[in-house]
C-alpha cells in the first residue's frame, strides 16, 4: 500500500499506458480481421479431431455432456470464460506493476511476444473451435446463454477461427507464473496454480478449445517468455546499468524499460525476490 500511496506518475508510466493501451486493441483488431476463411478453419479443426482420436484423447464432447444437464454449472463456466480472463489479468497486472515491478515487466513482454506469435498462427493457420462443430456432439454454451458468442466485445474485434493456440489458457498460465514468482503467500500461490488449470477445464467444457489448443497455448507463452528472458539477458550483457552521461542514462533507461528490465531502484532490497533475477 505504501508503494501505491507514494506513487507519482512519470514518463515511464505514460509510456506503459500507451504501450499496453495500443498493443491490446491492435492485437484484437488484427485478430478480428482474419475471419474470412471459415471452410479452411473447419477443415483444419476436423483434421485436429482425427489427430486427437488417433492419440486416444478426443474426450472433449464426452466431458462437455457431463455438465450440460447442470444449468447452474454451465452458467458459471460461461461467466468464468468471459470474465475470468482479461479482467483477472488486468487486476493482477496492476498489482504487479505497483508492488512487484520486475515480475510485471517480464509478464508484460512475454504477454506481448506470445500475442504476436498467436496472431501469426491465427492469420496463417485459422482453426475453428469445437463449438462450431455440432456434428461431433459439441454445444456452444456461451451462445445459448447470451445469444452471442462474445458479449461486450465489438464484432470487428472477434475472430471466430482463432482456436489454436489458446491464449485464453496461455495468458492465464503466464499470469499464474508471475504471481508465483512475485509472492510466497500460500493462498496466492495456490491461486497461481489453480486459476490457469481452472481456465483450461473451462475452455474445454464450454467447447471453445480442444486439448491440443491448450497445449499449443502453453507452448506459445513458453516461447514468448523465453524470448523475453533472452532479450533481457542480451541487453544486460551489452548495455548494462553502468552510469555514464545523462543522455546515455536516459536512452539506456528507456531501452531497459522496453526490454523488461526494472530500474535499479525498483529492484527488491535485501534478499532478491523470487524471479527478480530473470
VEXMARTOR-70763 format. One record per residue (C-alpha): residue in one letter; x, y, z. Coordinates in steps of 0.2 Angstrom, whole numbers, plus 5000, padded with zeros to 4 digits. Example, Ala and Ser with C-alpha at 12.3 -4.5 7.8 and 13.67 -1.06 7.14 Angstrom:
2
A506249785039S506849955036
// end
This chain:
278
X500050005000X501450125004X502150104986X500450154979X500250304990X502050364986X501750334968X501950494957X501550474938X503050494927X503550474908X503850294910X502050274917X501450364902X502450254891X501750094899X500050154897X500250194879X501150034875X499849924883X498450034878X498950024860X499549844859X497949764866X496749844854X497949814839X498049634844X496149614844X495949714828X497249614818X496549454825X494749504821X495249544803X495749364799X494049284800X493549254781X494249084779X492948984788X493048824777X494848814779X494748834798X493348704800X494348584789X495848604800X494848584815X494148414808X495948364805X496348404823X494948304829X495648154819X497348184826X496648184844X495648024840X497247944834X498047984851X496547924860X496248094868X494748154859X493648174875X493048354874X491248314868X491048174881X491748294895X490548434890X489048314890X489448284909X489048464913X487648514901X486248444912X486848564926X486148744921X487048824936X488648754932X488548794913X488148974918X489648984930X490848914916X490149034904X490449184916X492149124921X492649104902X492049284899X492649374915X494049264922X495249304908X495649494904X494849564919X495849454930X497449484920X497149674922X496949674941X498449564943X499449674931X499049824942X499549734957X501249684950X501549854942X501549944959X502149814970X503249684960X503949784945X505249654939X503949524938X502749644930X503949684916X504349504912X502549464911X502149614900X503449574887X503049384887X501249434885X501649544870X502849424862X501649274864X500249384857X501249414842X501649234840X499749194842X499249324828X500449244816X499649074818X497949144818X498149234801X499249094793X498348934800X496548984806X495648844816X493848834821X493348804839X492448644844X490848744847X490648764828X490648584825X488948514832X489048364821X490348304833X489248324848X489848504854X488648634861X489048824860X488548864878X489049044878X487949074863X486548984870X486549094886X486949264879X486349244860X488149304855X489749214855X490649364863X489549484873X490349654877X491549634863X491449734846X491149624831X492749694822X493749634837X493149454836X493949314826X492949154827X494349054820X495749084832X495648924842X497448874841X498448924851X497348954866X497949114873X496449114884X497348974894X499149034889X498949214896X498149144912X499549024914X500849174911X499949274925X499949124937X501849114934X502049294938X501049284954X502049134959X503749224956X503149384965X502449314981X502749174994X501049195001X500249015001X498549074996X499249174982X500249034976X498848914977X497849044966X499349054954X499248864951X497348834951X496748984941X497548934924X497048754926X495348804930X495348904914X495948754904X494548654911X493348794907X493848824889X493648634885X491948624894X491248774885X491848704868X492948844865X494548744863X495248574860X496548494871X497848524858X497448704858X497848714877X499548634874X499848754859X499448904871X500648834884X502048824870X501649004864X501849084881X503348974885X504149034869X503649214872X504349204890X506049134884X506249264871X505849404884X507149324896X508449314882X508249494876X508449554894X510049444896X510749514880X510349694884X511149674901X512649594893X512949734881X512149884888X512149864907X511749994920X513450074921X513150254923X513950374910X513250544904X511450604907X511050574889X511750394890X510750364906X509150424898X509150314882X509850164892X508350184904X507150184890X507950034882X507949934898X506149984901X505649924884X506549764886X505849724903X507149774914X506749874930X507750024936X509049984949X507950074962X506449964958X507449804962X506949724979X508149774993X509049655003X508649474998X508149464980X506349424977X505949264968X506149284949X506849454950X508549394943X507549354927
// end
